[in-house]
Amino acid sequence: MTSRLTYRFTVISSLVVFFVLACSSAPVTTPVDTNDPSLTAENRRLYELLSETDSSSRSVLVRSLVDNLIRAEMPLRAVHLLTTQVSKHPDDPYNSLYLFMAGRIYESTDSPELAVPLFRRAVNEFPDVAINGGQVHQRALETLGRIMTDAAERIVYLERYLEEFRQHANNGTTHYAMARTYESLGKWEQSLDAYRRFLTFPETEIPGRPNVHREVSHMLQFARSNRGWTRPTLDGLVQEITVALRQQNARALYALQSGVNFFTASRNLDPLDANSTFGFDIQVFLSQSNVRVASNFEVNSNEREAFLRTDGWYDRMSTWYLYFRRIDFPSDPSVHGNWEWAGIRFGEVL
């Protein structure tokens, strides 16, 4: 296994290792068998020297040995070395770094559940240490906010990360993570507030969510709306629309449309693209149409969204598909799970 962890050492660090190797000769007791044939001569000597040096030199030796063990595909031995150093030297100023390194090794071996307690100890039990242009606490808190499965504890570390490293934090990503975590905890007001702060960082990208800023913006608009256009059942909503079409009642149809992000788009156009949605006066079409509504939803409909074919519209595109969507808004139980009429697709598209 080739680890994703790499540590860069300065020329000074390399000189320290050389000096210690050259000048030390006293035998010591080490936490491993230095006669282990799997260890190189260099690694055996580094192990032997660990307890002979002060914390600064010892840190260089530890990092050199960890780097060697990782390259030799011995990640668990590297973790053992790092955690043993913390146990043997509880006052070592580099202990937070050692625990952070051990946690990153577990992460690299797809064992984040083993990394969490190490990162937690690094930020809660030991002083901060500078590392590669950053701080151990900064990186450990950021990682805890990303990998922890317990939402209540994750939000604690996200808040702490933002408070202690506001100038260095990727605030957009952090606010989005906080919003999602508050949401999972049912803390809706805190979640909405975090989403609002997320929108103040328009340059932030969220992997797998290319339209995340637009989605969050629409969600916040929905939160501010009266949500009066939603209906408890899809069948009930369709029945109201059918009656309004039969009566050619444009006012009723407008009232039934979603008050947030209702789209009208031709086939093959993305309704999330503002340039593909256009407004029109439905009354003009109603007065010259004999609209027929299908008795069944289209086959690609499901429990979250549905498509209903209508035809007989006055125009060369006489077929319109009405698009319905189930409301996902748990902060308001009175509408969560309701249905809305969210848009119209023109032409034979399904």
Buried (B, 14 or more C-beta within 10 A) or exposed (E): EEBEBEBEEEEEBEEBBEEBBEEBEEEEEBBBEBEEEEBEEEBBBBBBBBBBBEBEBBBBBBBBBBBBBBEBEBBEBBBBBBBBBBEEBEEBBBBBBBBBBBBBBBBBBEBBEBBBEBBBBBBEEBEBBEBEEEBBBBBBBBBBBBBBEEBEBBBBBBBBBBEBBEEBBBBBBBBBBBBBBBBEBEBBEBBBBBBBBBBEBEEBEBEEEEEBBBBBBBBBEBBEBEBEBBBEEBEEBBEBBBEBBEEBBBEBBBEBBBBBBBBBBBEEBEBBEEEBBEEEEBEEBBEEBEBBBBEEBBEEBEEEBBBBBBBEBEEEEBBBBBBBBBBEBEBBEEBEBBBBBBBBBBBEBE
